[in-house]
Amino acid sequence: MYMFATPEQFAAANKVTVDALLTIANTALASAERVAALNLHTARALIEDSVSSTKTLLGAKDVQELVSLQAALAQPNVEKAVAYSRSVYEISAQTQEEVSKVFEAQLTEFNKAIGGVLDKVSKNAPAGSDVAVAAVKSAIAAANSAFDSVNKAAKQVAEIAEANVAAATNATVKAVGAAGKKKAA
């Protein structure tokens, strides 16, 4: 059984594979660039905020004002940390989604190629091989069904995780805000 009838078909299949690998590599590099840019921006902002906060705290006239200023400065810092975490999560989720699309496209192409090969084999196979070809087709269909189920479950888990992250970060911001208001009062 030959999967590729001509060298051109083999070369085309290799090109598709190389293209998919390049797409994944470019996606990973783009993601790394986004995370690096986010980290640089966050580090720069952290330094600027630290200098500003230190100047503000040094300007306190008494302990009560110092405590009040610390509480007021805590809320924006928590919000910035939460925003950073959300950004990293979004970059990761987008990267995973893009890579999944590439794998799904590769699987679709693979299934088409295998289906074509099986059709050719079944037409040229000796009598009685229909059962074996049908069994292979059935196994491929079962594998595809399992992949689809796992893929759907993974997407649902990602959606649930995203909702939980959003709820947890919102609760954290609210809790810090409420604690800051109590200390200031």
Backbone bond lengths (Angstrom), bond angles and torsions (degrees), N, CA, C in turn:
res aa  C-N    CA-C-N  psi(-1)  N-CA   C-N-CA  omega(-1)  CA-C   N-CA-C  phi
1 M - - - 1.454 - - 1.519 107.66 -
2 Y 1.318 117.75 123.12 1.453 123.21 178.17 1.512 108.86 -104.02
3 M 1.311 114.74 128.64 1.455 118.02 179.19 1.530 109.72 -78.44
4 F 1.338 117.18 -33.74 1.453 121.61 -179.93 1.512 108.23 -120.61
5 A 1.308 115.69 124.29 1.463 120.00 -177.78 1.524 111.24 -78.49
6 T 1.330 117.05 -26.97 1.463 119.67 -176.58 1.525 109.93 -134.39
7 P 1.322 116.95 157.51 1.470 119.56 175.25 1.533 112.34 -60.69
8 E 1.332 115.94 -29.48 1.467 119.41 178.79 1.528 111.20 -64.44
9 Q 1.343 115.99 -39.29 1.465 119.44 177.98 1.530 110.35 -64.87
10 F 1.314 116.37 -41.03 1.459 121.28 178.08 1.528 109.92 -62.88
11 A 1.319 117.23 -45.50 1.465 121.79 179.43 1.523 110.79 -62.99
12 A 1.318 116.85 -41.07 1.473 120.44 178.89 1.528 110.64 -63.28
13 A 1.327 116.26 -42.02 1.467 120.01 178.95 1.528 110.41 -64.20
14 N 1.330 116.48 -41.24 1.462 119.62 177.84 1.524 111.59 -64.35
15 K 1.324 116.93 -38.65 1.460 120.90 178.99 1.528 110.39 -62.99
16 V 1.320 116.61 -42.25 1.464 120.46 178.85 1.529 109.80 -61.92
17 T 1.322 116.28 -41.93 1.474 120.29 179.62 1.526 110.70 -65.16
18 V 1.318 117.06 -44.95 1.464 120.88 178.81 1.525 110.22 -63.20
19 D 1.313 117.38 -41.71 1.460 120.82 177.68 1.532 111.18 -60.47
20 A 1.321 116.14 -42.15 1.470 120.06 179.22 1.527 110.16 -64.23
21 L 1.324 117.15 -43.06 1.461 120.32 178.97 1.528 111.22 -64.36
22 L 1.322 116.81 -39.30 1.470 120.11 176.78 1.521 111.23 -64.31
23 T 1.315 116.84 -39.96 1.462 120.56 177.91 1.525 110.41 -61.84
24 I 1.326 116.50 -43.88 1.469 120.31 178.83 1.520 110.29 -64.64
25 A 1.332 117.30 -43.66 1.467 120.40 179.07 1.524 111.20 -62.33
26 N 1.325 116.92 -43.80 1.465 120.20 178.80 1.526 111.69 -65.12
27 T 1.321 116.20 -37.06 1.463 120.15 176.92 1.526 110.37 -63.81
28 A 1.321 116.42 -44.14 1.471 120.56 179.44 1.527 110.89 -64.05
29 L 1.331 117.19 -42.40 1.459 120.22 178.91 1.527 111.49 -65.78
30 A 1.317 116.87 -41.59 1.466 120.20 178.18 1.528 110.49 -62.15
31 S 1.312 115.55 -39.73 1.462 120.11 178.19 1.528 110.60 -65.05
32 A 1.322 116.49 -43.91 1.467 120.43 178.75 1.530 110.77 -62.78
33 E 1.327 116.89 -39.43 1.467 120.67 177.33 1.528 110.99 -62.79
34 R 1.327 115.98 -42.06 1.461 119.68 179.90 1.526 111.30 -64.85
35 V 1.335 116.37 -41.56 1.474 120.03 179.05 1.526 109.80 -66.60
36 A 1.335 117.68 -41.90 1.468 120.82 178.75 1.521 110.96 -62.23
37 A 1.322 117.27 -44.25 1.465 120.93 178.35 1.526 110.62 -62.95
38 L 1.319 116.32 -42.03 1.466 120.45 177.71 1.525 110.01 -61.62
39 N 1.329 116.95 -44.53 1.464 120.47 -179.42 1.529 111.62 -63.88
40 L 1.328 117.41 -41.89 1.467 120.00 178.09 1.529 111.38 -64.17
41 H 1.324 115.47 -44.34 1.466 119.74 178.60 1.534 109.95 -61.94
42 T 1.318 116.71 -43.61 1.462 121.09 -179.01 1.526 110.79 -65.06
43 A 1.325 117.13 -42.78 1.466 120.58 179.05 1.524 111.24 -62.76
44 R 1.323 116.60 -43.02 1.470 120.90 178.97 1.534 110.01 -62.52
45 A 1.315 116.13 -45.96 1.464 120.38 179.79 1.529 111.32 -64.52
46 L 1.334 116.89 -37.65 1.464 121.18 179.57 1.529 110.89 -63.51
47 I 1.328 116.04 -43.13 1.466 119.48 178.75 1.526 110.26 -63.69
48 E 1.326 116.45 -46.41 1.469 120.16 -179.79 1.531 110.61 -62.17
49 D 1.327 116.72 -43.07 1.463 120.42 179.99 1.528 111.42 -66.52
50 S 1.324 117.10 -37.18 1.465 120.49 179.11 1.515 111.65 -64.35
51 V 1.317 116.39 -43.35 1.466 120.49 177.94 1.529 109.85 -62.65
52 S 1.321 115.54 -46.52 1.467 119.74 -179.74 1.533 111.20 -62.99
53 S 1.321 116.86 -43.32 1.473 120.90 -179.82 1.521 111.05 -64.78
54 T 1.315 116.02 -41.35 1.465 119.69 179.53 1.526 110.35 -62.53
55 K 1.317 116.71 -44.19 1.466 120.11 178.23 1.525 110.59 -61.44
56 T 1.333 116.26 -41.72 1.468 120.40 179.75 1.526 110.43 -63.75
57 L 1.340 116.47 -45.53 1.465 119.85 -178.54 1.529 111.88 -67.19
58 L 1.316 116.55 -35.78 1.465 119.57 178.36 1.527 111.83 -68.02
59 G 1.312 116.55 -20.25 1.459 120.59 178.74 1.518 113.69 -84.73
60 A 1.321 116.83 -0.57 1.471 119.70 -179.42 1.522 109.79 -66.30
61 K 1.342 116.83 139.27 1.460 121.94 -176.77 1.516 112.74 -90.46
62 D 1.355 116.86 -23.16 1.465 120.24 178.03 1.524 109.52 -153.09
63 V 1.331 115.59 177.37 1.462 121.03 -176.27 1.520 111.23 -65.17
64 Q 1.303 117.29 -38.92 1.467 120.20 -179.25 1.535 110.46 -63.09
65 E 1.317 116.94 -42.36 1.461 120.19 178.10 1.528 110.30 -66.36
66 L 1.327 116.76 -37.52 1.462 121.22 178.39 1.535 110.71 -61.24
67 V 1.337 116.48 -46.05 1.467 120.96 178.55 1.519 110.36 -63.40
68 S 1.294 117.33 -41.51 1.466 121.84 179.46 1.527 110.92 -63.82
69 L 1.336 116.29 -42.21 1.462 120.28 178.90 1.532 111.37 -65.85
70 Q 1.334 116.73 -40.64 1.470 120.29 178.53 1.518 110.68 -60.75
71 A 1.322 116.41 -42.95 1.467 119.88 179.11 1.522 110.78 -64.39
72 A 1.323 116.21 -40.59 1.471 119.74 -179.69 1.524 111.38 -67.34
73 L 1.332 117.50 -32.92 1.463 121.17 -179.00 1.528 112.63 -79.69
74 A 1.317 117.44 -21.56 1.470 120.74 -177.22 1.527 111.92 -67.52
75 Q 1.316 117.55 -42.30 1.469 121.57 -176.29 1.523 112.88 -57.91
76 P 1.327 119.83 -50.75 1.470 118.85 179.53 1.536 112.36 -62.71
77 N 1.338 116.85 -33.96 1.465 119.19 179.19 1.526 111.64 -66.47
78 V 1.309 116.64 -40.91 1.467 120.15 177.43 1.526 109.45 -65.19
79 E 1.317 117.16 -43.01 1.464 120.37 179.42 1.524 111.43 -61.59
80 K 1.325 116.51 -38.51 1.466 120.26 178.05 1.524 111.34 -68.36
81 A 1.313 116.96 -39.19 1.472 120.19 177.67 1.527 110.37 -64.57
82 V 1.313 116.10 -40.03 1.458 120.79 178.31 1.529 110.19 -65.88
83 A 1.319 116.63 -42.65 1.474 120.55 178.84 1.526 110.40 -62.61
84 Y 1.320 116.96 -40.35 1.469 121.03 177.44 1.530 110.10 -61.26
85 S 1.317 116.28 -47.54 1.468 120.54 179.99 1.522 111.12 -60.65
86 R 1.305 116.89 -42.05 1.465 120.70 177.88 1.526 111.00 -61.74
87 S 1.312 116.27 -42.02 1.469 120.28 -179.62 1.524 111.15 -63.25
88 V 1.324 116.74 -44.90 1.471 120.38 178.36 1.521 109.71 -62.22
89 Y 1.320 116.55 -42.77 1.465 120.38 179.25 1.527 110.55 -62.46
90 E 1.331 117.51 -43.79 1.471 120.96 -179.92 1.528 111.30 -62.45
91 I 1.321 116.90 -42.29 1.468 120.38 178.28 1.524 109.86 -61.73
92 S 1.316 116.24 -45.05 1.471 120.45 179.52 1.525 111.80 -62.82
93 A 1.315 116.18 -44.11 1.467 120.35 -179.10 1.525 111.22 -65.02
94 Q 1.324 117.21 -41.48 1.465 120.20 179.16 1.529 110.99 -66.02
95 T 1.309 116.46 -40.35 1.466 120.40 178.69 1.522 110.28 -63.14
96 Q 1.323 116.36 -45.87 1.461 120.41 179.32 1.514 111.04 -60.89
97 E 1.323 116.58 -39.71 1.463 120.76 -179.79 1.531 111.04 -65.20
98 E 1.319 116.44 -42.99 1.467 120.30 -179.77 1.532 111.29 -65.72
99 V 1.319 116.85 -41.60 1.465 120.55 178.97 1.530 109.92 -66.27
100 S 1.320 116.77 -39.29 1.470 120.31 177.86 1.525 111.27 -61.26
101 K 1.324 116.63 -39.73 1.466 119.93 178.76 1.533 110.88 -62.03
102 V 1.324 116.43 -40.60 1.470 120.01 178.83 1.527 109.86 -63.31
103 F 1.344 116.76 -45.79 1.459 119.75 179.91 1.527 111.72 -63.71
104 E 1.318 116.19 -39.36 1.464 119.42 178.46 1.523 110.90 -63.86
105 A 1.317 117.07 -41.59 1.470 120.59 178.04 1.521 110.57 -64.13
106 Q 1.340 116.66 -41.41 1.467 120.58 177.97 1.530 110.58 -62.61
107 L 1.325 116.37 -42.42 1.461 120.09 179.58 1.525 110.54 -63.90
108 T 1.316 117.30 -40.59 1.465 121.07 178.32 1.524 110.52 -61.60
109 E 1.323 116.87 -45.50 1.467 120.44 178.76 1.522 111.11 -64.59
110 F 1.315 116.76 -40.73 1.462 120.68 178.47 1.526 110.43 -61.64
111 N 1.313 115.96 -43.87 1.468 120.19 179.90 1.529 111.52 -63.06
112 K 1.332 116.35 -39.37 1.466 119.49 177.46 1.527 110.05 -63.40
113 A 1.328 116.00 -44.59 1.470 119.98 -178.85 1.520 111.01 -63.74
114 I 1.311 117.07 -44.73 1.471 120.92 179.86 1.520 109.54 -65.24
115 G 1.318 116.96 -41.54 1.472 120.21 178.08 1.515 111.50 -59.78
116 G 1.324 116.45 -42.81 1.466 120.56 177.82 1.521 111.73 -63.82
117 V 1.319 116.35 -43.08 1.468 120.35 178.72 1.528 110.16 -63.02
118 L 1.314 116.44 -44.63 1.469 119.65 -179.32 1.525 111.47 -64.33
119 D 1.319 116.41 -37.90 1.468 119.24 177.01 1.528 110.71 -62.90
120 K 1.338 116.68 -43.95 1.467 120.49 178.54 1.521 110.97 -64.30
121 V 1.314 115.95 -41.92 1.464 120.09 -179.63 1.521 110.27 -64.06
122 S 1.326 116.29 -43.67 1.464 119.03 -177.11 1.531 111.59 -66.11
123 K 1.343 117.10 -30.89 1.464 120.25 178.62 1.528 111.51 -73.56
124 N 1.328 116.71 -33.15 1.464 120.90 -176.51 1.527 113.61 -103.00
125 A 1.314 116.97 0.69 1.462 120.49 -176.34 1.521 110.73 -78.86
126 P 1.319 114.60 154.25 1.461 118.36 177.10 1.534 111.04 -66.49
127 A 1.291 115.24 161.99 1.466 120.99 -179.82 1.525 109.29 -57.92
128 G 1.316 116.06 140.50 1.454 121.55 178.46 1.528 113.68 93.15
129 S 1.329 118.10 -7.95 1.468 119.97 179.43 1.513 112.28 -83.32
130 D 1.321 117.09 -6.22 1.460 120.66 -179.06 1.528 111.48 -56.10
131 V 1.313 115.67 -37.68 1.464 120.23 -178.00 1.535 110.29 -64.48
132 A 1.335 117.00 -43.20 1.462 120.72 179.86 1.523 111.08 -65.61
133 V 1.324 117.46 -42.92 1.463 121.24 179.29 1.526 109.68 -64.61
134 A 1.321 116.87 -42.71 1.466 120.60 177.95 1.529 110.73 -62.14
135 A 1.332 117.02 -38.03 1.467 120.43 179.12 1.528 110.82 -65.56
136 V 1.332 116.90 -40.97 1.466 120.26 178.34 1.522 109.84 -65.39
137 K 1.334 116.61 -44.08 1.471 119.80 178.47 1.527 110.41 -61.16
138 S 1.302 116.61 -40.76 1.462 121.02 179.07 1.532 110.98 -64.64
139 A 1.322 116.04 -40.86 1.462 119.77 178.74 1.530 110.79 -64.62
140 I 1.320 116.51 -40.85 1.465 120.31 178.36 1.527 110.05 -64.97
141 A 1.306 117.29 -42.57 1.465 120.67 178.38 1.527 110.69 -62.25
142 A 1.334 116.57 -41.05 1.468 120.13 178.59 1.526 110.89 -65.09
143 A 1.342 116.36 -41.18 1.464 120.06 178.38 1.519 110.65 -63.82
144 N 1.327 117.46 -41.18 1.461 121.19 178.27 1.524 111.31 -64.65
145 S 1.310 115.23 -40.63 1.459 119.71 178.48 1.525 110.16 -63.55
146 A 1.325 116.97 -42.31 1.463 120.86 178.42 1.525 110.22 -63.92
147 F 1.329 116.98 -42.53 1.465 120.73 178.52 1.522 110.20 -60.77
148 D 1.323 116.71 -45.26 1.466 120.20 179.07 1.521 111.45 -60.75
149 S 1.326 116.44 -42.18 1.470 120.37 179.41 1.523 111.13 -63.51
150 V 1.332 116.51 -45.02 1.459 120.51 179.38 1.519 110.14 -64.87
151 N 1.319 116.66 -40.93 1.461 121.00 179.93 1.530 110.85 -63.49
152 K 1.335 117.03 -43.69 1.459 120.46 178.12 1.528 110.95 -64.11
153 A 1.334 116.04 -41.97 1.469 119.84 178.69 1.527 110.85 -63.39
154 A 1.328 116.82 -41.14 1.468 120.44 178.90 1.520 110.93 -63.29
155 K 1.323 116.70 -39.87 1.466 119.99 178.25 1.528 110.72 -65.59
156 Q 1.333 116.87 -39.57 1.460 119.85 178.03 1.525 110.87 -65.46
157 V 1.333 116.57 -41.58 1.467 119.80 178.08 1.522 110.00 -62.56
158 A 1.332 117.28 -41.21 1.463 120.60 178.82 1.530 110.77 -63.31
159 E 1.324 117.02 -40.72 1.466 120.23 178.43 1.528 111.14 -64.97
160 I 1.330 116.28 -42.39 1.467 120.45 178.41 1.526 109.86 -64.20
161 A 1.336 116.60 -44.04 1.462 120.42 179.26 1.517 110.80 -61.33
162 E 1.319 116.63 -41.97 1.460 120.51 179.27 1.526 110.47 -62.84
163 A 1.310 117.08 -42.94 1.464 120.29 178.55 1.532 110.56 -64.21
164 N 1.337 116.45 -41.49 1.464 120.14 179.42 1.529 111.53 -65.88
165 V 1.332 117.18 -40.57 1.463 120.72 177.86 1.523 109.48 -62.49
166 A 1.319 116.99 -44.26 1.466 120.20 179.81 1.529 110.66 -62.54
167 A 1.321 116.89 -44.36 1.463 120.35 -179.68 1.530 111.13 -64.71
168 A 1.329 116.66 -42.86 1.465 120.27 -179.19 1.525 111.42 -66.00
169 T 1.314 117.03 -41.97 1.464 118.90 -179.25 1.522 111.06 -68.14
170 N 1.320 117.05 -39.11 1.468 119.60 177.21 1.521 110.87 -64.04
171 A 1.325 116.63 -40.66 1.464 120.63 178.78 1.523 110.46 -65.01
172 T 1.318 117.34 -39.30 1.463 121.15 178.96 1.522 111.07 -63.49
173 V 1.328 116.28 -46.59 1.459 120.54 179.51 1.524 110.43 -61.01
174 K 1.323 116.98 -43.39 1.472 120.45 -179.97 1.524 111.19 -65.53
175 A 1.345 116.66 -41.64 1.462 120.40 -178.84 1.525 111.19 -64.52
176 V 1.320 116.86 -42.87 1.460 119.82 178.74 1.520 110.01 -66.61
177 G 1.322 116.63 -38.98 1.462 119.87 177.70 1.514 111.62 -62.60
178 A 1.328 116.62 -42.29 1.465 120.51 179.68 1.532 110.73 -67.58
179 A 1.328 117.03 -40.09 1.469 120.14 179.18 1.516 110.20 -65.91
180 G 1.327 117.03 -39.68 1.461 120.73 178.41 1.515 112.44 -63.42
181 K 1.327 116.84 -38.14 1.465 120.41 178.84 1.525 111.04 -68.35
182 K 1.362 117.26 -36.24 1.461 120.58 179.47 1.532 110.58 -67.22
183 K 1.352 116.56 -41.40 1.465 120.19 -179.13 1.524 110.75 -66.83
184 A 1.337 114.69 -38.30 1.471 119.09 -177.54 1.533 110.98 -69.98
185 A 1.325 117.24 -26.29 1.452 121.11 -175.34 1.502 113.59 -77.25
